């Protein structure tokens, strides 16, 4: 059944002139979505996979995430009534501050827990077990979790067709080299015993400074992701009640619904965070069950939705069809096998 493009929160926002984002503001928001604290797990992934396979995986998944985001842009231009966003920028500053403190302190004092005189070991090509290698790849997948929020950025753009693709290219041209550089530098400085999260490799005092610098990012990202999830549930509930006009109205029902969803969401988040204290396990499970589909699996499904009747109509379409089917197959594998690996990490 074709998707409907009529009454929606997006139309309400358009009427209220919420679409204010030009190209450079869009780039700022996309970078904010992409550069998250998942980057801190990348050096550990290199420690498992080895330097060369790790770099190839980071760059390869970055290119896949870029293509998937491009497909989201295509889909949004056809169906511009899907989402909205609230986002923030301070997390980028805090992340880079924490990373700089980490790299400088390790470079000067050496990694935490290293015995004096011990030589750092670096594997050009690692030899991980099946589950360790898969978990390391899932850590890299987790680092690209921010791209699922791109649609919500598009909903506030002035001209998606004109600005989104250039903004996406600029963003990913910054993000992928940044991820690669941070992972390689920290891995070389700390050696194959690099720990996850990466800040744990710094000496005690610099590590505390880095965590303090990262705290605004942790709060900001949590609020942004939580707000996006709560807003989605809020919109879904209003649609079920056929009361979408209350989206931007201060009615008692809207406030009661928003408050109850918010309280319930944060209580559930707190319980899950305390029930799964292992970061690697949380990252692997999130990457397998959620991130893999949101960032890599659903966009190819949307491409097939748009091109189902003509996916084999030309050589170019056939190549794109093969690529999208391959991404779906890879996502299914990551979801099933990755969940298994995440459970074993627990």
C-alpha positions as CSV (number, residue, x, y, z in Angstrom):
1,X,0.0,0.0,0.0
2,X,1.5,3.4,-0.9
3,X,2.6,5.6,1.9
4,X,0.3,8.5,2.7
5,X,1.7,12.0,2.5
6,X,-1.2,14.0,4.1
7,X,-1.8,15.1,7.6
8,X,1.2,14.6,9.8
9,X,3.4,16.4,12.3
10,X,5.6,17.4,9.4
11,X,2.7,19.3,7.8
12,X,2.0,21.0,11.1
13,X,5.7,22.1,11.3
14,X,5.7,23.3,7.8
15,X,2.7,25.5,8.5
16,X,4.6,26.9,11.5
17,X,7.7,27.6,9.4
18,X,9.9,25.2,11.3
19,X,12.0,24.4,8.2
20,X,15.0,26.7,8.9
21,X,18.0,24.5,8.1
22,X,20.3,25.5,5.2
23,X,23.2,23.5,4.0
24,X,25.8,24.5,6.6
25,X,23.4,24.2,9.6
26,X,22.5,20.8,8.2
27,X,26.1,19.8,8.1
28,X,26.5,20.9,11.7
29,X,23.6,18.7,12.8
30,X,24.7,15.7,10.7
31,X,28.1,15.9,12.3
32,X,26.5,16.1,15.7
33,X,24.6,12.9,14.9
34,X,27.5,11.0,13.5
35,X,30.4,11.9,15.8
36,X,29.3,10.1,19.0
37,X,31.0,8.3,21.8
38,X,30.9,5.1,19.7
39,X,34.3,6.4,18.4
40,X,35.8,5.4,21.8
41,X,35.3,1.7,21.0
42,X,37.1,1.8,17.7
43,X,40.7,1.4,19.1
44,X,39.7,-1.7,20.9
45,X,38.2,-3.0,17.6
46,X,41.6,-2.5,15.9
47,X,43.2,-4.3,18.8
48,X,41.1,-7.4,18.0
49,X,41.0,-7.2,14.2
50,X,44.5,-5.9,13.6
51,X,45.5,-2.6,12.1
52,X,44.8,-3.2,8.4
53,X,41.6,-5.2,8.7
54,X,40.3,-2.7,11.2
55,X,41.0,0.3,8.9
56,X,39.3,-1.5,6.0
57,X,36.3,-2.3,8.2
58,X,35.9,1.3,9.5
59,X,36.2,2.8,6.0
60,X,34.0,0.1,4.4
61,X,31.2,0.5,6.9
62,X,31.6,4.2,6.6
63,X,31.0,4.0,2.8
64,X,28.0,1.7,3.4
65,X,26.6,4.1,6.0
66,X,27.0,7.0,3.5
67,X,25.2,5.1,0.8
68,X,22.4,4.1,3.2
69,X,22.0,7.7,4.3
70,X,21.9,8.8,0.6
71,X,19.0,6.4,0.1
72,X,17.2,7.9,3.0
73,X,17.5,11.2,1.3
74,X,16.0,9.8,-1.9
75,X,13.1,8.3,0.1
76,X,12.5,11.4,2.1
77,X,12.2,13.5,-1.1
78,X,9.4,11.1,-2.2
79,X,7.7,10.9,1.2
80,X,8.5,14.2,3.1
81,X,6.0,13.5,5.9
82,X,7.9,11.2,8.1
83,X,9.8,12.8,11.0
84,X,11.2,15.8,12.9
85,X,14.2,16.6,15.1
86,X,15.7,18.3,18.1
87,X,19.5,18.2,18.3
88,X,22.5,19.8,19.8
89,X,26.2,20.6,19.1
90,X,28.1,20.6,22.4
91,X,28.8,16.9,22.3
92,X,31.3,17.4,19.4
93,X,33.4,19.7,21.4
94,X,33.4,17.5,24.5
95,X,34.2,14.4,22.5
96,X,37.2,16.0,20.7
97,X,38.4,17.4,24.1
98,X,38.3,13.9,25.6
99,X,40.0,12.4,22.6
100,X,42.8,15.0,22.7
101,X,43.4,14.5,26.4
102,X,43.5,10.7,25.8
103,X,46.0,10.8,23.0
104,X,48.3,13.4,24.6
105,X,48.4,11.6,28.0
106,X,49.0,8.2,26.4
107,X,51.7,9.7,24.2
108,X,53.5,11.3,27.2
109,X,53.0,8.8,30.0
110,X,52.0,5.6,28.2
111,X,48.8,3.6,28.5
112,X,47.3,2.9,32.0
113,X,48.4,-0.4,33.5
114,X,51.4,-0.9,31.3
115,X,54.5,-2.2,33.1
116,X,57.6,0.0,32.9
117,X,59.9,-1.0,30.0
118,X,57.3,-3.2,28.4
119,X,57.2,-2.9,24.6
120,X,53.8,-2.2,23.0
121,X,52.7,-4.9,20.5
122,X,50.8,-3.9,17.4
123,X,49.2,-6.5,15.1
124,X,49.1,-5.5,11.4
125,X,46.6,-8.4,10.9
126,X,44.9,-9.9,13.9
127,X,43.9,-13.5,14.5
128,X,40.7,-13.2,16.6
129,X,38.2,-16.0,17.3
130,X,34.9,-15.9,15.4
131,X,33.0,-14.3,18.2
132,X,35.7,-11.8,19.1
133,X,36.1,-10.7,15.5
134,X,32.3,-10.4,15.1
135,X,32.0,-8.4,18.3
136,X,34.8,-6.1,17.1
137,X,33.0,-5.5,13.8
138,X,29.8,-4.7,15.8
139,X,31.7,-2.1,17.8
140,X,32.5,-0.4,14.5
141,X,28.8,-0.7,13.4
142,X,27.8,0.9,16.7
143,X,30.1,3.9,15.9
144,X,27.9,4.6,12.9
145,X,24.7,4.6,14.9
146,X,24.0,8.3,14.4
147,X,23.1,8.1,10.7
148,X,19.6,6.8,11.6
149,X,18.8,10.4,12.8
150,X,19.4,11.9,9.4
151,X,15.7,11.7,8.4
152,X,14.8,13.8,11.4
153,X,17.3,16.5,10.2
154,X,15.8,16.4,6.7
155,X,12.4,17.3,8.2
156,X,13.7,20.7,9.2
157,X,15.7,21.5,6.1
158,X,14.6,24.3,3.7
159,X,15.5,22.3,0.6
160,X,16.3,18.6,1.0
161,X,16.9,18.0,-2.7
162,X,19.4,20.8,-3.0
163,X,21.3,20.6,0.3
164,X,21.1,17.1,1.8
165,X,23.5,15.2,-0.6
166,X,26.3,17.8,-0.4
167,X,25.9,18.1,3.3
168,X,26.0,14.3,3.6
169,X,29.2,14.0,1.5
170,X,30.9,16.8,3.5
171,X,29.9,15.2,6.8
172,X,31.0,11.7,6.0
173,X,34.2,13.0,4.4
174,X,35.0,14.4,7.9
175,X,33.6,11.6,10.0
176,X,35.2,8.6,8.4
177,X,38.8,10.0,8.4
178,X,38.2,11.2,11.9
179,X,37.1,7.7,13.1
180,X,40.0,6.1,11.3
181,X,42.6,8.6,12.7
182,X,41.4,8.3,16.3
183,X,41.3,4.5,16.1
184,X,44.8,4.2,14.5
185,X,46.5,6.8,16.8
186,X,45.1,5.4,20.0
187,X,45.8,1.8,19.0
188,X,49.4,2.6,18.0
189,X,50.0,4.5,21.3
190,X,48.3,1.9,23.5
191,X,49.2,-1.3,21.7
192,X,47.2,-4.5,21.2
193,X,46.0,-4.5,24.8
194,X,44.0,-1.3,24.2
195,X,40.9,-1.3,26.4
196,X,37.3,-0.4,25.6
197,X,36.2,2.3,26.3
198,X,39.3,4.1,25.0
199,X,39.4,6.6,27.8
200,X,40.3,3.8,30.2
201,X,43.7,3.6,28.5
202,X,44.8,7.0,29.8
203,X,46.6,7.4,33.1
204,X,44.3,8.0,36.1
205,X,44.3,11.8,36.3
206,X,44.1,12.5,32.6
207,X,41.4,9.8,32.4
208,X,39.3,11.6,34.9
209,X,39.8,14.9,33.0
210,X,38.7,13.2,29.8
211,X,35.7,11.7,31.4
212,X,34.8,15.1,32.8
213,X,35.1,16.6,29.3
214,X,33.0,13.8,27.8
215,X,30.2,14.2,30.4
216,X,28.4,16.9,28.4
217,X,28.4,14.7,25.4
218,X,27.0,11.7,27.3
219,X,24.2,13.9,28.6
220,X,23.5,15.6,25.3
221,X,23.5,12.4,23.3
222,X,21.3,10.7,25.8
223,X,18.8,13.5,25.7
224,X,18.8,13.7,21.9
225,X,18.3,10.0,21.4
226,X,15.8,9.8,24.2
227,X,13.9,12.8,22.9
228,X,13.8,11.3,19.4
229,X,12.5,8.0,20.6
230,X,9.9,9.6,22.9
231,X,8.7,11.9,20.1
232,X,8.3,8.9,17.8
233,X,6.2,7.1,20.3
234,X,4.3,10.3,20.9
235,X,3.5,10.7,17.2
236,X,2.6,7.1,16.9
237,X,0.1,7.3,19.8
238,X,-1.5,10.4,18.4
239,X,-1.9,8.7,15.0
240,X,-3.5,5.7,16.6
241,X,-5.9,8.1,18.4
242,X,-6.4,10.1,15.2
243,X,-5.4,13.2,17.0
244,X,-2.4,14.4,15.1
245,X,-3.6,18.0,15.3
246,X,-2.7,17.9,19.0
247,X,1.0,17.5,18.2
248,X,1.7,21.2,18.5
249,X,-1.2,22.0,20.9
250,X,-1.0,22.4,24.7
251,X,-3.9,20.0,25.4
252,X,-4.2,18.0,28.6
253,X,-4.2,14.8,26.7
254,X,-1.1,15.7,24.8
255,X,0.8,16.7,28.0
256,X,-0.3,13.6,29.8
257,X,0.7,11.4,27.0
258,X,4.1,13.1,26.6
259,X,4.9,13.0,30.3
260,X,3.9,9.4,30.7
261,X,6.0,8.3,27.7
262,X,9.0,10.3,28.9
263,X,8.9,8.9,32.5
264,X,8.4,5.4,31.3
265,X,11.2,5.7,28.7
266,X,13.8,7.0,31.2
267,X,12.9,4.5,33.9
268,X,13.2,1.6,31.4
269,X,16.6,3.0,30.2
270,X,17.9,3.2,33.7
271,X,16.8,-0.4,34.4
272,X,18.5,-1.7,31.2
273,X,21.7,0.3,31.8
274,X,22.1,-1.2,35.2
275,X,21.1,-4.7,34.1
276,X,23.8,-4.7,31.3
277,X,26.9,-3.1,32.9
278,X,29.3,-4.4,30.2
279,X,29.8,-1.7,27.6
280,X,31.0,-4.2,24.9
281,X,28.0,-6.3,25.5
282,X,25.6,-3.3,25.3
283,X,27.4,-2.0,22.2
284,X,27.3,-5.4,20.5
285,X,23.6,-6.0,21.3
286,X,22.6,-2.5,20.2
287,X,24.6,-2.8,17.0
288,X,23.1,-6.2,16.2
289,X,19.5,-5.6,17.1
290,X,19.0,-1.9,16.4
291,X,21.9,0.0,14.8
292,X,22.5,-2.5,12.0
293,X,18.9,-2.2,10.9
294,X,18.5,1.6,11.4
295,X,21.8,2.5,9.8
296,X,22.3,-0.2,7.2
297,X,19.3,-2.5,6.8
298,X,16.2,-0.3,6.5
299,X,17.5,2.2,3.9
300,X,18.0,-0.7,1.3
301,X,14.5,-1.8,2.1
302,X,13.3,1.7,1.3
303,X,15.2,1.6,-1.9
304,X,13.5,-1.6,-2.9
305,X,10.1,0.0,-2.0
306,X,10.9,2.9,-4.4
307,X,12.3,0.7,-7.2
308,X,10.7,-2.7,-6.9
309,X,9.1,-2.7,-10.3
310,X,12.2,-1.4,-12.1
311,X,15.1,-2.9,-10.1
312,X,16.2,-5.0,-13.0
313,X,15.3,-2.6,-15.8
314,X,18.9,-1.6,-16.6
315,X,22.5,-2.5,-15.8
316,X,22.8,0.4,-13.3
317,X,19.5,-0.6,-11.6
318,X,20.7,-4.2,-11.4
319,X,24.0,-3.2,-9.8
320,X,22.1,-1.1,-7.3
321,X,19.7,-3.9,-6.6
322,X,22.5,-6.3,-5.9
323,X,24.1,-3.8,-3.6
324,X,20.9,-3.2,-1.6
325,X,20.1,-6.9,-1.4
326,X,23.7,-7.5,-0.2
327,X,23.3,-4.8,2.5
328,X,20.0,-6.5,3.7
329,X,21.6,-9.9,3.8
330,X,24.6,-8.5,5.7
331,X,22.3,-6.8,8.2
332,X,20.3,-10.1,8.7
333,X,23.6,-11.9,9.4
334,X,24.8,-9.1,11.8
335,X,21.5,-9.2,13.6
336,X,21.4,-12.9,14.2
337,X,25.1,-13.8,14.7
338,X,25.8,-10.4,16.4
339,X,23.1,-11.1,19.0
340,X,24.7,-14.4,19.7
341,X,28.1,-12.7,20.1
342,X,26.6,-10.0,22.3
343,X,25.0,-12.6,24.6
344,X,28.3,-14.4,24.9
345,X,30.1,-11.2,25.9
346,X,27.7,-10.9,28.9
